[in-house]
Amino acid sequence: MTLRRLMLGRSLAQWRELAGLTREEVAAELECTTGRVRHLESGRNVPTRPDLIVLCAMYGIPDADRKLLLATRSDAQKPGWWQTYRLPRWLVSYVTLETDASSVRNFEVELIPGLVQTEDYARRLETLGDPGASQATIDNRVAARMHRQQRLLDDGQPLEVKLLISEAALQRCAADPDVGSGQLAHLIKIGERPNVSIRIVPTGLGLHRAMAGGFALLDFPPDTWPETGYQEYVVGGHLVDDPDAVSTMSKLFSELWDRALSESESANAISKCQLAGERE
């Protein structure tokens, strides 16, 4: 699954609805099952070029839009980079969208966000989180996380990132003598990039509405995909696409962003936490 597949499927569903046709009618025209039509519209499957041409004619799609759909179909056939890493399905759903997002906003309560983790820190998390995993599985997961970070360093259109990190996550990281110092030093360095903004939510802020858990928000270029949320937990994660829920998450992030330390204050807080950890 890639974002191009999702975009193509959503477009086909929208054009079918505009044409006033049911999936059953489309299935009869294509001589297939309604299940296959559903899979085409969900992005699970990509239509053949002949089938797409038939659908365009059936839906009365104008030439300009038909050319765009055919081009999207060509892109949709290309495999996603993550397919070689054998990631769990719930994570693939997120990585699929993150790969084509224009910006990411992420709040974490206990962890350093994945996009700015060092390899040593990521490996420690994977080992602790799944003690029974083979070395090969852990290597794959860590390598995939490092691959995701490449977009931060893109010279052309780097991923814009806003990160909110609880002070508790810094303290927990600093308490690990093997990976803490290196991870916190990396946070300071990566935070100097113009496309990466890091703010720390201090413990002194007291109670706040986001204490229940971390979340991420993905934004996309205009006319491609709607803003989407994501939440992760111990045994998996899920996308949030309900507009009202996403709007609530976005407002919550903005509220917390305004109450957090500034970027310069946050860099100082990270540095102090790093030094405190090294002294212990």
MOBELCOR-V103312 format. One line per field, one symbol per residue. burial: I if it has 9 or more other C-alpha atoms within 8 Angstrom, else O. A space follows every 10 residues. Layout:
burial = ???
This chain:
burial = IIIIIIIIII IIIOIIIOOO IOIOOIIIOO OIIIOIIIII IIIIIIOOOO IIOIIIOOIO IOOOOIOOII OIIOOIOOOO OIOOIOIOOI IIIIIIIIOO IIIIIIIIIO OIIOOIIIOO IIIIOIIOOO OOOOOOOIII IIIIIIOIIO OIOIOOOIII IIIIIIIIII IIIIOIIOII IOIIIIIIOI IOOOIIIIII IIOOIOOOOO OOOIIIIIII OOOOIOIIII IIOOOOIIII IOOOIIOOII OIIOOIIOOI IOIOOIIOII IOIIIIIIOO
